[in-house]
Amino acid sequence: MISGPLSILLGASGIAEDNLFAASTRYVYRFDLTAWGVIHLVVGVALVVAGLAILTNKSWGRGAGVAVAGISLITQFMFVPYYPAWAIPVMALDLVILFALTRFHVGADGGQ
């Protein structure tokens, strides 16, 4: 529920064609800024949906959260040349999310 809104904000900034982002022309994953905005917006919405599923204790929430946090980690890694001051902390946050969701989980009653 933290990484999702951050990605949504980044996506909205990219779609608005803000001049905040810049990258060298030799970058392999050079997409149009609007394309990056749409990618981050979609990933952000998926992160919020997965976060809500985890908070409401849906059976598919943890798996969806792991998958979407992994996708978010990859997209943030690819976005580092555009805005490293944003992408690196969000990558660290995605790693913490992955760590928390993949730990062994005993039921709500403490395993008794």
C-alpha positions in Angstrom: 0.0 0.0 0.0 3.0 2.3 0.0 4.8 1.4 -3.2 1.6 1.5 -5.2 0.6 5.1 -4.7 4.3 6.1 -5.2 4.2 4.4 -8.6 0.9 6.0 -9.4 2.3 9.4 -8.7 5.4 8.6 -10.9 3.1 7.4 -13.7 0.9 10.5 -13.5 4.0 12.7 -13.7 5.2 10.7 -16.7 1.9 10.9 -18.5 1.7 14.7 -17.9 5.0 14.9 -19.9 6.8 16.6 -17.0 10.4 17.6 -17.8 11.5 16.0 -14.5 13.0 12.9 -16.2 15.9 12.6 -18.6 18.2 9.8 -19.8 21.1 9.4 -22.2 20.2 8.4 -25.7 22.3 5.2 -25.5 20.1 3.6 -22.9 18.8 0.2 -24.1 15.3 0.5 -22.5 14.6 4.0 -23.8 10.9 4.4 -24.0 8.8 7.5 -24.6 8.1 9.3 -21.3 4.3 8.7 -21.7 5.0 4.9 -22.1 6.9 4.9 -18.8 4.1 6.8 -17.2 1.5 4.3 -18.3 3.8 1.4 -17.2 4.2 2.9 -13.7 0.5 3.7 -13.5 -0.6 0.2 -14.3 2.0 -1.3 -11.9 0.9 1.1 -9.2 -2.8 0.2 -9.6 -1.9 -3.5 -9.5 0.2 -2.9 -6.3 -2.7 -1.1 -4.6 -5.1 -4.0 -5.6 -2.7 -6.6 -4.2 -2.2 -4.5 -1.1 -5.9 -4.3 -0.5 -6.2 -8.0 -1.0 -3.5 -8.7 1.6 -5.1 -6.3 4.1 -8.5 -8.0 3.6 -6.9 -11.5 3.9 -7.8 -12.8 0.5 -6.3 -16.1 -0.4 -4.6 -14.8 -3.5 -3.3 -11.6 -2.0 0.2 -12.8 -1.0 0.9 -14.4 -4.3 -0.3 -11.4 -6.2 1.6 -9.1 -4.0 4.9 -11.1 -4.6 4.3 -11.1 -8.3 3.4 -7.4 -8.6 6.2 -6.3 -6.2 8.7 -8.3 -8.4 7.4 -6.6 -11.5 7.6 -3.2 -9.8 11.2 -4.0 -8.8 12.1 -4.8 -12.4 10.4 -1.7 -13.8 12.1 0.6 -11.2 15.5 -1.0 -12.1 14.9 -0.2 -15.7 13.9 3.4 -14.7 17.1 4.2 -12.8 18.7 6.2 -15.7 15.7 8.4 -15.8 15.4 9.3 -12.1 17.7 7.4 -9.8 16.8 9.5 -6.7 13.3 8.0 -7.0 13.9 4.6 -8.4 16.5 3.4 -6.0 14.5 4.0 -2.8 11.4 2.5 -4.4 13.5 -0.6 -5.4 14.6 -0.9 -1.7 10.9 -0.6 -0.7 10.0 -3.3 -3.2 12.7 -5.6 -1.8 11.3 -5.1 1.7 7.8 -5.9 0.5 9.1 -9.1 -1.2 10.9 -10.1 2.0 7.8 -9.6 4.1 5.5 -11.4 1.8 7.8 -14.5 1.2 8.5 -15.2 4.9 6.9 -18.3 6.3 3.5 -17.3 7.5 1.8 -19.1 10.4 -2.0 -18.7 10.7 -3.6 -15.9 12.6 -3.9 -18.1 15.7 -0.2 -18.4 16.1 0.0 -21.9 14.8 -2.0 -23.5 17.6 
